[in-house]
Each structure stands twice: as C-alpha cells, then as structure tokens.
Amino acid sequence: MTAYPEVGAALATWLAGKLGVDAVSVDDLERHAEGFSWHTYTFTASWTDPDSGTPVRRGFAVRREPEDGLLAPYDIRKEYAVHRAVVEHSDVPMPGLHWLELDPEPLGMPFYVMDRVEGVVPVPWRRDDPRVFPDEAARHALGVDFVEVLARIAAIDWKAAGLGEVLDARDDPEEAARAEIEAWARFYHDSVLVEEPILREAIAWLRANLAVSGHLALVHADYRLGNFMVRDGRIVAVFDWELAHIGDPVFDVAWAGMPLYRGRDPRLSQLLEPAEFFALYTDLTGIPVEPEVYKFWTVFGHLRAGAPYLRATKAFEDGRSDDVRLAAFGHRLLFVLKSLARELGLRS
Amino acid sequence: MRQNSLERLLAGMAASLRDVVEPALTDPYARSQVQAAVDLLRNLAPRVEWRCDDLLAVTTRLRDVLAEAVAEALDDAAELAEARAWLAQPPPAPTDNAALVAARTAGLRALAAVQDWAAAAAARGDAVGERVRERTRDLAAWQLEQELGRLVG
C-alpha cells in the first residue's frame, strides 16, 4: 500500500508502457513537499525483465509541472532540455534522465522522469544538520565542493549544448542583464497588489547601476542550500533548474550569498567565507568576482526573491488558492525588504 | 502583510483550517479546536479592520512627498499625472477605514510613478529629480521601519 494511490497506479500503468513490460509495481511513493511549485515524487518500481525473466527494482523521481505557482507560467520542455544538456555536456552531478511526458492525462500535468538519488538535502534552516555537517571540516569541504560544482556549471559550453536557442540567449552580457532587469520588473508589476516602494527603488537602482562581469554562461539561478543533495560529504545531485538561463555567472555567486539563505552567517550559503569563496571561484573559472558586480547581482537577487512572494500573495488574493503559506509570503517579504534596504543604503 | 486584504486573509485561513487541517485530524478534541477557530475567524471578519492610525500615517507622508514632487517638477510629465489626481482628492476622514485603505493603495501607486520619473530625471542629471528621488527613498525607508515595527517573529 502506498500514499497517493491514484498517482501510484497512474505511474505503474504509464511506466509499463514505457518499459514495454506487462506490469510494473510502484512502491515507496513519496511526495516531497518542500517546494511551492513543481510536484516531486520518488518511488521504487519493480518489474520483470522480458528478455531474461529476472526481477528488476529501480528508484525513480518524477518532476511534474504545477498548474500554478510562484513562478508561473512554467515550461517543462525547457527544464527537461536544460537537464539533458547538463547531463550530456558536463560532469555536474545530476540525476540520470529518462522520459519526458507532455500528455497531461497520466498525472494531470506534463512531467518527466529521472533517477532517484540517495542522500540528504541540506536546508538553510537546519544550519547544523549533523548528517551533513558533522564538524566544521566537513562544512568547509562541502563548501569547496559547492564552488567546484558551480565552476563546472559555468564552464558548460552552452552553445555546443544547444542551450542558446532553448534559453533565448543574448550575445551581449550587458544586454542580457538589462533584459533580466526588465523581465523581473514586469514580473513585479504584474504581481504586486499594493506597491512596495523599496522594490521600485531597487528597480531604479539596477537600471542606473548596471555592472556585469562581461561573461555569459549557463546560470543555474537558484544555486543554494536546499537545491542540491549530499552523500558522503559530496554533492551528488543539483536540482531545480527551472530558472536556468544564459547570463552573468556571477549571479550564481551572489545568489549563494543572499542573506535570505545564510541569515547572519557571513559565509556564502553558510559554507565558505566570501574571500575564500571568491578566490576559489576565480581560480577555477577565470572569472573575477568584482565588488560592484557582486553588489549589482545581490540587489537584483532581492528583486528576484521578492517578486515571486508577491505573485504568491496575488494568487491567494485572487482566490486561486487557499494555501495560507502563499499569504504568509506577504509578511515574509519584509525580511527580503529589510535586507534589500541595507544593500540600497536605506538601513544601517 | 498588507498585500492581501484582511477579508481574504481571514476567509482563506478559515478555509484552510476547515478544508485541509480538520479532515486530517482524528482526535476529537483537536477537531473541536479547529472548528472553534474557524468559527472565530469567520466572525472576526465583519468586526476587524487594518489600523486607521497606521494608514493615516502613511497617507499623510505620501501627501507630503507627492505634493513636493508636483510642486518642484517644472515639466508636465505624464508620470506625475496620477500624483496630481491623488492630491486633488480630499484626504479621507481619520476614521474612515475603507477610504484610508483605498487612499493608501492609490497613493503608493502614484508614488511608484513618481519614483520612475525621479529616477529617470536623476539619471539625466536633473537636480529636481535628484531631490525628489531622495524624498521617495526616505519615504520607502520610513515605511519599511513602520512595517518592521509591527513584525512578530
């Protein structure tokens, strides 16, 4: 017996068709409730190999497109293409990728299937999780690994991987940054119910203080605690590529250092001191982390973090959801604004 | 917190407790607590409102900043039209909650347009734009402190 019996039954039928076998049994089905958008399920599938007659058991993960959410609208084909490109064109640790299903019939919305990866996902609010951080040496070693994996993402030949077209890439780094500002300014404008003057000020500041590294790379855009899995002290999978784009790779560094994800800990993502992080990143990528560029992307990161909170409160106000967690983003936004005000010199 | 209307917050909390939390509970005492909370939330709705003194403080500040922006600006920028229209309205009575909420929301929308105008003017080296921008920045900082002063947890 499994939770979500309808999902389990639908997956069993669908998977049998994909594998070309008579029957598949689905067990250990779990829905992972950490996120507010994509539905992620993991399960164990069992079937009999039609050629050898031997039993097979294998763990899978399903990522299902949401009907609505903080970052709607969604495009599963884009996320699948990015996942595939990263798997095929890098040694970034990723779950093995299987099928993309665009037909909404089996699970209500399109989804794709990948390998289930075993490990622990460290999260910002469990800063001393003993499974991940048994001691400070382990934290430091994971921090070094975190930077090394980020450098591998930045090194992906995105043109060769075909991501230029998929991600609608620009050729000029400044133009790409300007396009991002305007895209997120529109997102803010379309989401806000009661104007937030601090975010308006941030948009004006970004337009007046553009600073980029001059490089273009595949940007994960949500690279932080909570979006990767650790086993035996190393990163074994990077998740949540829904915001990936071609842009300034220093954004990923600034995002990893967002106060939202480190609290009062000065270490980026609670892992490495800024000076060590920046030096290692530059050694590995050849991309310097200039203070004005880091600040620019940090201010941008606050807009990027805050605007979806507004989208959540709007979804709640419009009655599209009674999920009170969405409404709670309305007051959580204050923590983003507080930190943003410091960046803009409006708060000591 | 101010993004959502109070009516929607109370109705949504009641709906979540009734439709999501209560059916998941098996303990009768816990279920009775949820039912009572739903009852209270639904009956609070027609009896509570956002604090008038907070709303009045924001609209008063907005009036000062927008009036200064309109008075200082020499051009007839379209971005200031909303501010002019807002200023032309008489201020709401200090106890008229619905009017204060509407004036706060409209005033902040007018301020957003002024912010855009001032930022563009400042970027051109316009001294008036610079001054107005500083005033809008001060207002943004003040308003945030007001909100943070009410923040619990």
Chai-1 contact restraints between the chains, C-beta under 6 A:
chainA,res_idxA,chainB,res_idxB,connection_type,confidence,min_distance_angstrom,max_distance_angstrom,comment,restraint_id
A,L193,B,Q3,contact,1.0,0.0,6.0,A-B,restraint_1
A,V194,B,R2,contact,1.0,0.0,6.0,A-B,restraint_2
A,V194,B,Q3,contact,1.0,0.0,6.0,A-B,restraint_3
A,V194,B,T105,contact,1.0,0.0,6.0,A-B,restraint_4
A,E195,B,L108,contact,1.0,0.0,6.0,A-B,restraint_5
A,E195,B,R109,contact,1.0,0.0,6.0,A-B,restraint_6
A,E195,B,A112,contact,1.0,0.0,6.0,A-B,restraint_7
A,P197,B,A140,contact,1.0,0.0,6.0,A-B,restraint_8
A,I198,B,A140,contact,1.0,0.0,6.0,A-B,restraint_9
A,I198,B,L144,contact,1.0,0.0,6.0,A-B,restraint_10
A,R200,B,A112,contact,1.0,0.0,6.0,A-B,restraint_11
A,R200,B,Q115,contact,1.0,0.0,6.0,A-B,restraint_12
A,E201,B,R137,contact,1.0,0.0,6.0,A-B,restraint_13
A,E201,B,A140,contact,1.0,0.0,6.0,A-B,restraint_14
A,A204,B,A119,contact,1.0,0.0,6.0,A-B,restraint_15
A,A208,B,A123,contact,1.0,0.0,6.0,A-B,restraint_16
A,T313,B,Q3,contact,1.0,0.0,6.0,A-B,restraint_17
A,T313,B,N4,contact,1.0,0.0,6.0,A-B,restraint_18
A,F316,B,G12,contact,1.0,0.0,6.0,A-B,restraint_19
A,E317,B,N4,contact,1.0,0.0,6.0,A-B,restraint_20
A,E317,B,R8,contact,1.0,0.0,6.0,A-B,restraint_21
A,D322,B,G12,contact,1.0,0.0,6.0,A-B,restraint_22
A,D322,B,A15,contact,1.0,0.0,6.0,A-B,restraint_23
A,D322,B,S16,contact,1.0,0.0,6.0,A-B,restraint_24
A,V324,B,G12,contact,1.0,0.0,6.0,A-B,restraint_25
A,V324,B,M13,contact,1.0,0.0,6.0,A-B,restraint_26
A,V324,B,S16,contact,1.0,0.0,6.0,A-B,restraint_27
A,A327,B,N4,contact,1.0,0.0,6.0,A-B,restraint_28
A,A327,B,L9,contact,1.0,0.0,6.0,A-B,restraint_29
A,A327,B,G12,contact,1.0,0.0,6.0,A-B,restraint_30
A,G330,B,M1,contact,1.0,0.0,6.0,A-B,restraint_31
A,G330,B,Q3,contact,1.0,0.0,6.0,A-B,restraint_32
A,G330,B,N4,contact,1.0,0.0,6.0,A-B,restraint_33
A,H331,B,M1,contact,1.0,0.0,6.0,A-B,restraint_34
A,L334,B,E147,contact,1.0,0.0,6.0,A-B,restraint_35
A,L334,B,L151,contact,1.0,0.0,6.0,A-B,restraint_36
A,L337,B,L144,contact,1.0,0.0,6.0,A-B,restraint_37
A,A341,B,L144,contact,1.0,0.0,6.0,A-B,restraint_38
A,L346,B,A141,contact,1.0,0.0,6.0,A-B,restraint_39
